[in-house]
């Protein structure tokens, strides 16, 4: 099973979509930065902790001296010493998740409806392929097949429009009866794990989304304009690439200035000094970005040159040897 699908299935199975950070990290190998941005800490702690040896979770015990341990009832030698931070529960927050989905999927404009973190059905937005054509897009978060079928039937009963797109984390709870009920209401089930993929620290659209849109258009007898895909907003990865390029230029300019400064002192028989590396907030002002955008660019796996420039700016030797890139 692909890693992303495995994550979505795990999320679908979690009550309240909560877990300690160690467990989130274990299920998001390779794309943790993207998932981390969607998590929010809760004001309650876990009662159990993932067992590093496999098997049943360890029981969390707080002693009178406030020390915390996770113990294995079947093996007293298998225990972990934990901190308060280790046992905090983190929840997949539906607000940033809704925004991330709408930013990734073509033509889906974010909904203005309130977000209920406990809801099994969330309106993500509306798919608007052309003027006077708007179809609601819902995310159904159901732990079992029966609950999913009930949600589909409820959406069918409440729907006042002709058609809707129903996203689910995966296909694990789909049945023939549920798909038939969806189609009867001109609603199309779409697995999130197939139409969205993780890239860097965000979500981006995957190729199957176009196929599902075409299938939905046929279902609701909608003729799509030939240029409707041309209205797609700049993908997150393209925006990030542009931001990285801006930061690379600023850091290269700093490296050249710092190099000339150091050599100027040396030419005057003075001790070379390192110009302070610009702060992230300063880079943000110079490039028109936000400080958080600068931070995310520096953490992006694709920003190899930017990271080299950033780290080199703190080394006098690296600065003095720096040569302009061609």
HUDAZI-V556160 format. One record per pair of residues at least 12 apart in sequence whose ideal C-beta (glycine too) atoms are under 6 Angstrom apart, sorted by sequence separation. I is the first residue (numbers start at 1). GAP is how many residues later the second one is. D is the distance in Angstrom with one decimal. If there is no record, write none. Layout:
[[I;GAP;D] [I;GAP;D]]
This chain:
[[58;12;3.7] [59;12;5.5] [69;12;5.7] [70;12;5.8] [111;12;4.4] [125;12;5.2] [47;13;5.8] [58;13;5.9] [123;13;5.9] [124;13;4.7] [195;13;5.4] [58;14;5.4] [68;14;4.4] [111;14;4.7] [194;14;4.8] [195;14;4.0] [261;14;5.4] [280;14;4.6] [110;15;4.6] [123;15;5.5] [124;15;5.1] [280;15;6.0] [109;16;5.1] [10;17;5.1] [108;17;4.6] [109;17;5.4] [121;17;5.6] [122;17;4.7] [258;17;4.1] [108;19;5.3] [109;19;5.8] [121;19;5.6] [7;20;5.2] [95;20;5.1] [107;20;5.2] [171;20;4.9] [7;21;5.8] [49;21;3.9] [94;21;5.0] [120;21;5.4] [166;21;5.3] [170;21;5.4] [107;22;5.5] [120;22;5.7] [190;22;4.9] [94;23;5.7] [101;23;5.4] [102;23;4.8] [163;23;4.2] [164;23;4.6] [165;23;5.5] [166;23;5.1] [167;23;5.3] [168;23;5.8] [169;23;5.2] [170;23;5.0] [162;24;5.9] [254;24;5.9] [53;25;5.8] [148;25;4.4] [165;25;5.8] [167;25;5.1] [20;26;5.0] [98;26;5.2] [140;26;5.7] [152;26;5.5] [159;26;6.0] [3;27;6.0] [23;27;4.9] [60;27;5.7] [22;28;6.0] [94;28;5.6] [135;28;5.1] [136;28;4.8] [137;28;4.6] [138;28;5.3] [139;28;4.6] [140;28;5.1] [145;28;4.6] [153;28;5.7] [188;28;4.5] [108;29;5.5] [135;29;5.9] [149;29;4.5] [152;29;5.1] [156;29;3.5] [121;30;5.5] [145;30;5.5] [148;30;5.9] [152;30;5.2] [120;31;5.8] [142;31;5.8] [188;31;6.0] [204;31;6.0] [186;33;5.8] [204;33;5.7] [250;33;5.7] [186;34;5.4] [202;34;4.7] [250;36;5.4] [277;36;4.1] [250;37;5.9] [277;37;5.5] [199;38;5.7] [46;41;5.0] [246;41;4.3] [45;42;4.4] [274;42;4.4] [45;43;6.0] [46;43;5.3] [44;45;5.8] [243;46;5.7] [41;47;5.2] [42;47;4.6] [41;49;5.5] [42;49;5.6] [243;50;5.8] [247;50;5.6] [39;51;4.4] [40;51;5.7] [40;53;4.3] [244;53;5.0] [38;54;5.7] [243;54;5.3] [38;55;5.9] [163;57;3.9] [248;57;5.6] [38;58;5.1] [162;58;5.9] [248;58;5.1] [251;58;3.9] [262;58;5.1] [38;59;5.2] [244;59;4.8] [247;59;5.5] [259;60;5.3] [258;61;4.7] [244;62;5.5] [259;63;5.0] [24;66;6.0] [255;67;4.8] [21;69;5.6] [18;71;4.7] [18;73;4.7] [17;74;5.7] [17;75;4.0] [104;92;5.4] [129;95;5.6] [130;95;5.2] [201;95;5.6] [104;99;4.3] [129;99;4.8] [104;100;5.3] [105;100;5.6] [200;100;4.9] [104;101;5.0] [100;103;4.6] [105;104;6.0] [106;126;4.6] [103;133;5.8] [12;157;4.3] [11;158;5.6] [12;158;5.9] [8;161;3.9] [9;161;4.8] [8;162;4.7] [9;163;5.4] [34;164;4.5] [5;165;5.9] [31;167;3.5] [34;167;5.0] [33;168;3.9] [34;168;5.6] [8;185;4.3] [5;188;4.2] [4;189;5.6]]
